[in-house]
Amino acid sequence: MNTDEKITLYSTGCPNCKTLAGILDKKNISYEIIESEQAIIDLGYSSAPLLQVGEEVLTFYQAIKWLNTHQ
């Protein structure tokens, strides 16, 4: 799947972070990974993973929903 929007995965290496990375890989979605707790805090969040799609930041469950609608 191709998307014109930049995709960034903010990860701490937790199981949910690995799940999102695995789904992104399986769907051949190009993404950048940032493994920084400070970057997550700077976005105004206190937990990971976060998936940024363009300007929109998605929590884990929002990201799963987004990924399920993008084949």
C-alpha atoms as a printed R data frame, in Angstrom:
   type eleno elety resid chain resno      x      y      z
1  ATOM     1    CA   MET     A     1  0.000  0.000  0.000
2  ATOM     2    CA   ASN     A     2  1.222  3.466 -0.792
3  ATOM     3    CA   THR     A     3  0.311  6.637  1.004
4  ATOM     4    CA   ASP     A     4  1.344 10.147  0.108
5  ATOM     5    CA   GLU     A     5  1.421 11.114  3.764
6  ATOM     6    CA   LYS     A     6  4.514 10.699  5.902
7  ATOM     7    CA   ILE     A     7  4.073  7.920  8.473
8  ATOM     8    CA   THR     A     8  5.986  7.982 11.757
9  ATOM     9    CA   LEU     A     9  5.823  5.320 14.462
10 ATOM    10    CA   TYR     A    10  6.721  6.559 17.923
11 ATOM    11    CA   SER     A    11  7.824  3.479 19.835
12 ATOM    12    CA   THR     A    12  9.293  2.368 23.131
13 ATOM    13    CA   GLY     A    13  9.704 -1.230 21.969
14 ATOM    14    CA   CYS     A    14  6.652 -2.406 23.908
15 ATOM    15    CA   PRO     A    15  4.459 -5.264 22.619
16 ATOM    16    CA   ASN     A    16  1.895 -2.856 21.140
17 ATOM    17    CA   CYS     A    17  4.705 -0.942 19.422
18 ATOM    18    CA   LYS     A    18  5.948 -4.185 17.886
19 ATOM    19    CA   THR     A    19  2.406 -5.066 16.805
20 ATOM    20    CA   LEU     A    20  2.005 -1.794 14.917
21 ATOM    21    CA   ALA     A    21  5.438 -2.137 13.319
22 ATOM    22    CA   GLY     A    22  4.545 -5.660 12.220
23 ATOM    23    CA   ILE     A    23  1.286 -4.557 10.618
24 ATOM    24    CA   LEU     A    24  3.021 -1.670  8.843
25 ATOM    25    CA   ASP     A    25  5.665 -4.069  7.541
26 ATOM    26    CA   LYS     A    26  3.088 -6.657  6.454
27 ATOM    27    CA   LYS     A    27  1.170 -3.999  4.509
28 ATOM    28    CA   ASN     A    28  4.411 -2.670  2.975
29 ATOM    29    CA   ILE     A    29  3.799  0.793  4.394
30 ATOM    30    CA   SER     A    30  6.943  2.899  4.542
31 ATOM    31    CA   TYR     A    31  7.451  4.579  7.885
32 ATOM    32    CA   GLU     A    32 10.033  6.225 10.066
33 ATOM    33    CA   ILE     A    33 10.460  4.933 13.595
34 ATOM    34    CA   ILE     A    34 11.320  7.218 16.485
35 ATOM    35    CA   GLU     A    35 12.235  5.492 19.728
36 ATOM    36    CA   SER     A    36 12.196  8.407 22.125
37 ATOM    37    CA   GLU     A    37 10.038  8.806 25.182
38 ATOM    38    CA   GLN     A    38 10.772 12.534 25.096
39 ATOM    39    CA   ALA     A    39  9.418 12.797 21.544
40 ATOM    40    CA   ILE     A    40  6.176 11.178 22.734
41 ATOM    41    CA   ILE     A    41  5.958 13.599 25.651
42 ATOM    42    CA   ASP     A    42  6.679 16.518 23.313
43 ATOM    43    CA   LEU     A    43  3.616 15.484 21.272
44 ATOM    44    CA   GLY     A    44  1.539 15.755 24.453
45 ATOM    45    CA   TYR     A    45  1.133 12.029 25.127
46 ATOM    46    CA   SER     A    46  2.268  9.825 27.991
47 ATOM    47    CA   SER     A    47  2.157  6.365 26.404
48 ATOM    48    CA   ALA     A    48  3.255  4.539 23.292
49 ATOM    49    CA   PRO     A    49  2.843  3.589 20.560
50 ATOM    50    CA   LEU     A    50  1.722  6.554 18.524
51 ATOM    51    CA   LEU     A    51  1.341  6.562 14.774
52 ATOM    52    CA   GLN     A    52  1.582  9.901 13.054
53 ATOM    53    CA   VAL     A    53 -0.057 10.017  9.632
54 ATOM    54    CA   GLY     A    54  0.656 13.368  8.061
55 ATOM    55    CA   GLU     A    55 -0.307 15.851 10.769
56 ATOM    56    CA   GLU     A    56 -2.683 13.470 12.595
57 ATOM    57    CA   VAL     A    57 -1.417 11.571 15.654
58 ATOM    58    CA   LEU     A    58 -3.157  8.264 16.388
59 ATOM    59    CA   THR     A    59 -3.095  6.235 19.589
60 ATOM    60    CA   PHE     A    60 -2.685  2.456 19.373
61 ATOM    61    CA   TYR     A    61 -6.374  1.631 18.886
62 ATOM    62    CA   GLN     A    62 -6.899  4.531 16.492
63 ATOM    63    CA   ALA     A    63 -3.857  3.340 14.522
64 ATOM    64    CA   ILE     A    64 -5.215 -0.219 14.340
65 ATOM    65    CA   LYS     A    65 -8.513  1.135 13.012
66 ATOM    66    CA   TRP     A    66 -6.684  3.290 10.442
67 ATOM    67    CA   LEU     A    67 -4.535  0.355  9.334
68 ATOM    68    CA   ASN     A    68 -7.601 -1.893  8.988
69 ATOM    69    CA   THR     A    69 -9.161  0.600  6.564
70 ATOM    70    CA   HIS     A    70 -5.997  0.883  4.440
71 ATOM    71    CA   GLN     A    71 -5.296 -2.204  2.420
